[in-house]
Amino acid sequence: MITYIYILGDSETNIWGLSGRERLQRMLKTFAQTRLVDSPEQIPAHAPALFLRADHLFDVRVLMALINTRVNLVLASDEGQSVAIRTTDGNMPRVLANFINGGKGEAVSALPRYTLKDLNLLGLQQNLKKRDLPYLLLISRDSCRRLESELFARSYKGVTDLVTKWLWPNPAFWAVRVCVRSGIRPNQVTLLSLVFAVLAGVAFWYGHYGIGLVMGWLMTFLDTVDGKLARVTVTSSRFGDVLDHGLDIIHPPLWYMAWGVGSTAALIQVSDLPIVFWLILIGYVGGRLCEGVFQFWIASFDIFIWRPLDSFNRLVTARRNPNLILLTFGWFIGRPDIGLWSVIIWHSLSTIFLAVRVMMGWQARRSHGPLRSWFEEIVPGQDEGKLAVRIFAPLAVRKNNPKSGS
């Protein structure tokens, strides 16, 4: 059954270049069985209707819950304001009139009053490898900066490599702000990162490691920026997603092979290249296969959010950014061959570790049933002091207050 959605009003300021109304319109386009209407008269009698106030930031999980529920309700913010109403009883005109009047009136008072806690929303977001509390925040000029910081922090993956987690956030925040003000779209950033990826590979191939590393680090930075820009401006696209993830999967082993070719001038024998290439492929593909086997045959989630140990492993496991650190070190000491062999050895050790974790996961499932992520076991009010929670899930244990956002 189609849910008809009507948005009331707008925000007094923009957050990441979008008004509250524009943001809701973009978010609602992703939901099936919904129809956004310009006038309440377009809503058929007794059809499910959802009214939303555009002066609030809605978590996508909150919107999903409001659309999928089958009960009439009023959703209230932490400040007690009525910010959303779901109704199906044919009393839509009176409910809407009361809603426009600030939620005052018999029609609204007769509906059950819910808060975010009453919606019982899960905090685990497997696509972002993190757990955080859903939000519902008032948009105001005074809170604009805090809300932008809040949305940016929430756009980050909880479990990722150490460079993305600790080095890129501040410069990426300002880069995203420049992109928003300049009208630059996420796909344009992704295409630019593709250019840098190719240039880095070419530079490595001809042994110009310094230039190649500059191009490579710029590519990794833009790889952070495009995803954050897409999330805070709600401009994700299927093409951009495929391009971004496809680039992430394909280019790393090609970089390492190109680096090996560049080293043949003096440091690596040409006859050794086939061995180097096979070791690179075995280590890289082996690690990816371990991740895939775990997620698709052993558990329903990424291996790096199974236990805290796996999340810590993701900080340094043999992915592009940690490997770039090794290559940069090799170039810095004038031994790019040592950088390459460090990458090969680290890939082998990481793949062995992942293979062991896959086997442990398989055995745990056989013995104890379906696996659960450690994020699902976090208890707000009790686990704030745990190191893993402080590093990977700080938003899962704090109050829903933008003032405490990073």
N, C-alpha and C positions, 0 to 999 in steps of 0.2 A: 504494500500500500504506500502511496506517495505521501510524504510529509511536506506540507507547504510551509515555507519559511518567510517571515516578514521581519525586516530589520528596522528598528526605530532609531531615529536621530543619527548623530555622528559624534566623533570625538572632538575635543577642542584643540587638539594638536596631533601631529603625525608621529608615529613610531617607526623608525627605519623607513621613512618616506611614504608610509601608508597611513591613511586615516583608519579609524576603527571600522568604518563601513567597508572600505576597500579591502581591508584585511579579511573581514568575515566573508565577503563575496568570493575572494580567492580561495579561502579555506573550504567553503561550502561546495565549490565546483568539483571537489574530489569525491563527494558522497553520492552514491547511487540512491535511487528511490527518493529523491528530494527535488523540490522545485522552488526556486527563489522568486518571489512575487514583488512587484512594485507597489501594489495596493492591496489592502486586506479584502477588498471586494472581489479579488480574483481567487479567493479561497472558497471552495465549495462548502456548502453546509455539511456539518458533521464529519468533515475531513480532518485528519490530524494536522494541527497547526502549531507552529513553533515561533514564538516572538522573542527576538534578541535585542538587547540594548547595545548600540554600537560604541558607547563610551566606555566599554570594558574590553580587556584582552581575554579571549577565551582560549584555553588549552584545547587542542584538537581532540583529546580524549573526552573532554567535557561535552563538546559538540556531538561526538559520536554517541555518548550516553543519552543525551537529550533526544537525538534523532531515533535511536533504537528502542527507547523505553515505550511501554504501552500504557503508562499511567499518566493521569493529569497531575501537574505539579507546578510549583513556583520555585525557582532556584534563586537563593539569596546569597549575596556576597558576605564576606566576613564582617563588613560594616553594616549588614542588615538590609541593604538595598535589594529590591527585587530586580534581577538582571535578565531573567529568562522565564518564559512561561510555556508550558506544553499543555494543550487542551484538545479534546476530541468530542466534547459533549454537546456541540452545537450552540454553546453560549459564547461563541467567539467575539461578537461585537461588544458585549458588556465587559468581558475579560480584557479585551484590548483597550477599551475606554478607561478601565481602572488602571491598567498598566501604564498608559500614557500619563495618567494622573499620579504617577509615582508609586504605583502598586497599592493605592488606597481604594477601598471599595469592597462591597460584599462579594462580588464575583471572584475577586482575587483572594479575599480572606477565606473563602470556602474551600480553596484548593490546598492540598498538603504542601507544607513549606519544607524544602530541602536545602541542605548546604552541600559543599563538596564532599564532606565526610559521608553524608547519607548516600551519595552515588556509588560508594564502594569501588572506586576506580583503582585498578592496579597501577603501581608505580613503575613496573619494569617495562622498559622500552628496548626490545631486543635489537631493533634496527640501529639504535644509537649505543648499544651495549652499555646501558646505564639504568639506574633507577632514580626517579625523582618524583616529587609530589606534584599532582596537577595544579594548575593555577587559574585564578580568576581575578583580574587586577583592574582597578579603576585607572583610566587614562586621564591624566591632567598635565598641564604645562609644568607644574612643580615636580612631577614625577617622571618627566620625559626621559631624562638621562638615566635614571635608575631603571626604568622599564627597558630601555635599549640595552643596558648592561645585562639585565635579567634575561631577555630573549637571546642575546648573544651567548651567554653562559649556557643556556639550555640547548642551544644549537650544537654544542660540542658533544662529541662522543665521550662517554665516561671512561671507557677502557680503550687506550690507544698507545702509540709509542711515546717515548719520553720527549722527543723534539716537538711533536704536535701538542703534547699536553702542557709543556712548561716553557718552551721557547717561542712558539708562534702566537699564543692568544693575544697579547697586547698589540703587536704590530698587525695582526690579522684584524683586530677590532677597528683600527684606524683605516686599514685598507678597505674594509667593507664599508665604512662610512664614506670614504672617497668615492667608491663605486656607486653607492646610493645617490650621492649628490651629483655625480656626473652622468647618471643614467646608464651605467655599464651593467649589462645583464650577466648572470652566472655562466651561460654558455659561452659568452665572449671571453670570460676569464679562463674557462676550461680550454678553449681553442688556443689561447695564448700559452697556457701551460703545455699544450701539445707541441707547440713550436719550440719552446724551451727544451722539452724532452728530446726532440729530434736533434736540436743543436748540441745538446750535451752529448748525445750518442756519437755524433759526427766528430766532435772535439776529442772524445775519448779514443775513437778509432785512429785518429792521426797523432795521438800522444800529447795533445794540448790539454793536459789534465787540469791546470789551474782555471782556464776558461771554461772547460767542461763542468768543473765543480760549481763554478758560479752559476752557470745555466741550470745545473741540476738542483742546486739549493733554491733558486728562484722558482723552478718548477714545483718543488715540494711545497713551497710557501703558497703559491697560487692554488695548489691542490687543496689546501686548507681553506683559502679564501672563497673559492667558488661554492663549496658546500655550505659554508656559513651564510654567504650572501643569498643563496637559494632559500635557505630555511627562514632567515629573518624577514625576507621579502615575499615569502610564499610564492616563489617562481620556479619551483622544481618542474622539470619536464622529463618525459620518457627518453627523449634523445639525449639530453644532458646527463641523465643518470647512466645510460648505456655508455656514452662517450667517456665519462669520468671513470666509471668502474673498469671499463675495458682498457683504458690507458693505464690504470693502476696495476692491472694484472699483467699486461704484455711487456711494458717497457723495462722493468727492473733487470730480468736476465739478459736482455739485449744490451743494456748498459754495461753489465759485468763482462759480457763477451767482447764488446767494443773496447773496453779497458784492457782486456787481455791482448787484443790485436795491437793496440797502441804500445804495449810493453814489449813486443817482439823486436823492437829496434835494438835493444841492448840487454834487457833483463830476463826475457822469457824466450826460450827456443821455439821456433816455428813448429817443430815436431811435437812440442808439448801441448800445443793449442787444442787438439782434439780431446786430450785428457782433461784439460781445464774446462772446455765447453761441456763435456759430459758430467763432470763433477758439479758444475753450476746448475745444469738442468736437473740432475738427480736431487740435489739439495733443495732447489726452489720448488720443483713440481712435487717432491715428496712432502714438503711442509704444507703446501696447498691441499694436497690429497688428504692429509691427516685432518686438516680443518674441515674439509667437506665430508669425510666419513663420519666424523663426530656429530656434525650438525644434522645430517640427513639420515643417518642410520642408528645413531646412539641416543641423541638428545634432540630437542626441538630448538635449541639455542646454540650460540657460538661457543666454541670450546674455551675462549678466553674469559667467559663470565661464569664458568662452572664453579670453581673454587677460588678463593683469594690468591692462591699460588699461581693460578693460570692468568689472573689479571696482572699480577706483578710480572709474570713472564712476558706478557704482551708489551710491556714497556721497552724491552730490550731484545725480543725475539728477532730472528733474521728477516726483517722486512726492509723496505727501501731506506727509510730514514736512519735506523741504526747502522745499516750497511754503509750509507754515505759517510757516517762518522768514521768508520774504519778506512774507507777509501781516502777521505780527507787527511786522516792521520798518515797514511802511507805516502801521499803526495807531499805532505808537510816535511817529513823526514827524508825526502828524496828517494823513497823506495816504493814506487807504485806497485811493484810486484808483491811486496809484503802486504800492502793494502788489499790486493786481490786475493791472495791466499788466506788472509784473515777473514774475508767475506766467505770464501769457500768453506773454511773450517767452521766458522760460526753457523753457516747454513746447515752443515752436517750435524753439529751438536744440537741445534734448535729442532731439526727434523727428528732426531732420535728422541729428544725430550717429548715432542708432540706425539710421537708414535707410542711412547710409554704411557702418556696420559690417555690416549685413545684406548689402549688395552685396559687401563685401570677403569675408565668409564664404562667399557663393555662389561667388565666383571662386576662393577658396582650395580649396573642395571640388572644383570642376571640375578644378583643376590638380593637386592633391595627394591627393585622396581624402577619406575621412571625417575630420571635424574632431575634435580632442581638446582637452579642457579643460586649462588650464595646471596645475590641481590634480593631474592625473595625471602631470605631469612633475616634481613635487617630489621631490627626493632627500634623505631623512633623513641627517643627518650632513654634508651639503654646503650646503644652502640655508637654514640657520637665519638667516644674516645678511641675507638679501634682505628689503627693505622690504615687498614684497607678502606674503611668507610670514609675517613678524612680525605683520602687520595682519590677514590673512584666514585664515591656516592655522597658528597656533602649535601646535595639538594634533597636527599631522601630522608634526612633526619632534622631538617630545620623547619620552622614555621613558614607558612605561605605568605611571606612578607618581602616585597621587593627591596626594602631598605637593607635587608641582609644579603642581597645578591652581590656577586662579585663584579 
